[in-house]
């Protein structure tokens, strides 16, 4: 399984050399590639990317609005996400049902509901190919069935909106927003995940001193027994 971080920027105005495009991941296995998320930065770019399918985590602009003109391949999304993309001229629409495994381009995919948005319910994706196991959760307060999502995973790719200060709000009994990198590293340690990368970077990382922040993330990882780092646009990883 080969990964290319096409973009690593969250839904913020700021950009940097390392974080210019909205968070999107290309996953290739045996010559066939799947893209996760297609934010508005990617509008008009899909033919050049060459993905054979697109998985959408949720219908926020930085995850789905690159599909406003349609897609040259099948698009997979939950019923809730399709509701947010109802007007998009996507010819080949496939519905994803959480906690239901399915095969896609030689890989096995499973969606896990996550706590993130009240208006645009989100999922993360667990993908398995050969011996490799990946969990991709770019926007998250918490993962429903977290133990199942992370069990046996080789690499966790998580939410880089904030490092140690959460961006979590409450409406009634419901939480929404973003948890911290530190909290996610705690999840990894509990589940035995030994490697983590963080994408969907927020202003703290994009506007900050990434050398210093990157060192802090690595130190947080070591404290949890996890090899941790901040992903950047163009980063390539082989599992």
C-alpha positions in Angstrom: 0.0 0.0 0.0 1.5 3.3 -1.1 0.2 6.7 0.2 0.5 10.1 -1.2 -0.6 13.1 0.9 -2.0 15.3 -1.9 -3.0 18.0 0.6 -2.8 18.5 4.3 -4.4 21.9 5.0 -7.6 22.2 7.0 -10.5 24.5 6.3 -8.6 27.7 7.0 -7.5 30.7 5.0 -3.8 30.3 5.8 -1.5 28.4 3.5 2.2 27.6 3.6 4.7 25.9 1.4 4.1 22.5 3.1 0.3 22.9 3.5 -1.2 24.5 0.4 -4.1 22.2 -0.5 -7.0 20.8 1.4 -6.5 17.5 3.0 -6.7 14.6 0.6 -5.0 11.2 0.5 -4.2 9.0 -2.5 -3.9 5.3 -1.7 -2.4 2.9 -4.3 -2.3 -0.8 -4.2 -1.1 -3.0 -7.1 -1.3 -0.1 -9.6 -4.9 1.0 -8.7 -5.5 4.2 -6.7 -8.3 5.5 -4.5 -8.6 9.1 -3.3 -10.0 10.0 0.1 -11.8 13.4 0.1 -11.9 16.0 -2.6 -12.2 19.5 -1.2 -12.8 22.7 -3.2 -9.0 23.1 -3.8 -9.2 20.1 -6.1 -12.0 21.3 -8.3 -11.0 20.6 -11.9 -7.9 18.5 -10.9 -9.4 15.0 -10.8 -8.4 13.8 -14.3 -4.7 14.5 -13.6 -4.9 12.6 -10.2 -6.1 9.4 -11.9 -8.0 7.9 -9.0 -10.2 5.0 -9.9 -12.6 5.8 -7.0 -13.2 8.6 -4.4 -14.2 8.1 -0.8 -15.8 11.1 1.0 -15.6 11.4 4.8 -18.3 14.1 5.0 -19.8 17.0 3.0 -17.9 20.0 4.3 -16.4 22.2 1.6 -12.8 21.2 2.3 -13.7 17.5 1.9 -16.3 17.4 -0.9 -16.7 20.6 -2.9 -14.1 19.6 -5.4 -16.8 17.3 -6.7 -19.2 20.2 -7.6 -18.6 19.7 -11.3 -18.9 15.9 -11.1 -16.3 13.1 -11.0 -14.6 10.9 -13.7 -14.9 7.9 -11.4 -17.3 6.3 -8.9 -17.8 8.3 -5.6 -18.5 6.6 -2.3 -20.2 8.4 0.5 -22.6 7.8 3.4 -26.3 8.7 3.0 -25.7 11.8 5.1 -22.8 12.9 3.0 -24.9 12.4 -0.2 -27.5 14.7 1.3 -24.9 17.4 1.4 -23.9 16.7 -2.2 -27.4 16.3 -3.6 -26.9 18.9 -6.3 -23.5 17.7 -7.5 -23.6 16.2 -11.0 -21.9 12.9 -10.0 -23.0 10.2 -12.4 -21.8 7.1 -10.4 -22.9 7.4 -6.8 -22.2 4.6 -4.4 -23.5 4.5 -0.8 -21.3 3.6 2.1 -22.9 2.0 5.2 -20.9 2.4 8.4 -19.4 -0.8 9.9 -20.1 -2.6 6.6 -16.9 -3.8 4.9 -16.7 -3.7 1.2 -14.0 -4.3 -1.5 -12.7 -1.4 -3.5 -9.8 -1.6 -6.1 -8.2 -4.6 -4.3 -8.6 -3.2 -0.8 -11.1 -3.8 1.9 -12.8 -0.6 3.2 -14.8 0.0 6.3 -16.4 3.3 7.4 -16.5 4.2 11.1 -18.8 7.0 12.3 -16.9 9.8 14.1 -18.0 12.7 16.3 -17.1 15.9 14.5 -20.0 17.9 12.9 -23.7 18.2 13.8 -24.7 19.4 10.3 -22.4 17.2 8.3 -22.0 13.8 10.0 -18.6 12.3 9.3 -16.9 9.0 9.0 -13.3 7.8 9.0 -12.1 5.0 6.9 -10.2 1.9 7.8 -8.5 0.3 4.7 -6.8 -3.1 4.5 -4.6 -4.2 1.6 -2.3 -7.3 1.8 -0.7 -7.0 5.3 -1.1 -3.3 5.6 -3.8 -1.7 7.8 -4.6 2.1 7.7 -7.0 4.2 9.6 -7.7 7.7 8.1 -9.7 10.1 10.3 -9.0 13.7 9.3 -11.7 15.5 11.4 -12.6 14.0 14.8 -13.6 14.6 18.4 -13.9 10.9 18.9 -14.4 7.6 16.9 -17.4 5.5 17.5 -16.2 1.9 18.0 -12.7 3.2 18.4 -11.2 -0.1 19.4 -12.5 -1.8 16.3 -11.3 1.1 14.1 -7.8 1.0 15.4 -7.2 -2.6 16.2 -4.2 -4.1 14.3 -3.6 -0.8 12.5 -0.1 -0.1 11.2 -0.6 3.6 10.6 -3.1 6.1 12.1 -3.7 9.3 10.0 -5.5 11.8 12.2 -6.7 15.3 12.8 -4.0 18.0 13.0 -6.3 20.9 13.8 -4.8 21.4 17.3 -1.9 19.9 19.3 -2.7 20.1 23.0 -5.7 22.6 23.3 -8.9 21.0 22.0 -11.4 22.8 19.7 -14.4 21.0 21.1 -17.8 22.7 21.6 -21.1 21.5 22.9 -24.7 21.9 21.8 -27.0 20.3 24.3 -25.5 16.8 24.9 -23.8 16.7 21.5 -20.1 17.5 21.0 -18.5 18.8 17.8 -15.2 20.2 16.6 -11.7 18.7 16.8 -9.8 16.9 19.5 -6.1 17.2 20.0 -3.1 15.4 18.6 -2.2 14.5 22.2 -5.6 12.8 22.7 -5.3 10.9 19.5 -1.8 9.6 20.4 -3.4 8.3 23.6 -5.9 6.4 21.5 -3.0 4.9 19.5 -1.1 3.9 22.6 -4.2 2.2 24.0 -4.9 0.3 20.8 -1.2 -0.7 20.2 -0.8 1.5 17.1 2.9 2.4 16.8 2.9 5.0 14.0 0.8 8.2 13.5 0.7 11.0 11.0 -1.4 14.1 11.3 -3.1 15.9 8.4 -5.9 18.5 8.0 -3.5 20.9 9.7 -5.0 23.9 11.4 -3.6 27.4 11.9 -1.5 26.4 14.9 0.6 24.3 12.5 0.3 26.2 9.2 0.9 29.6 10.7 3.4 28.5 13.4 7.0 27.4 13.6 6.6 23.9 12.3 10.1 22.8 13.3 9.2 23.6 16.9 5.7 22.2 16.7 6.9 19.1 14.8 9.4 18.5 17.6 6.6 18.8 20.2 4.5 16.3 18.3 7.4 13.8 18.1 7.9 14.3 21.8 4.2 13.7 22.5 4.5 10.5 20.4 7.5 9.2 22.3 5.7 9.8 25.6 2.9 7.4 24.3 5.2 4.9 22.6 4.1 6.1 19.1 6.3 7.4 16.2 4.4 10.6 15.4 4.9 13.3 12.8 3.0 16.0 10.9 2.3 15.1 7.3 2.8 17.6 4.5 1.7 18.1 0.9 3.5 15.6 -1.3 4.6 13.2 1.5 4.8 9.6 0.3 4.6 6.6 2.6 4.8 2.9 1.9 3.1 0.4 4.2 
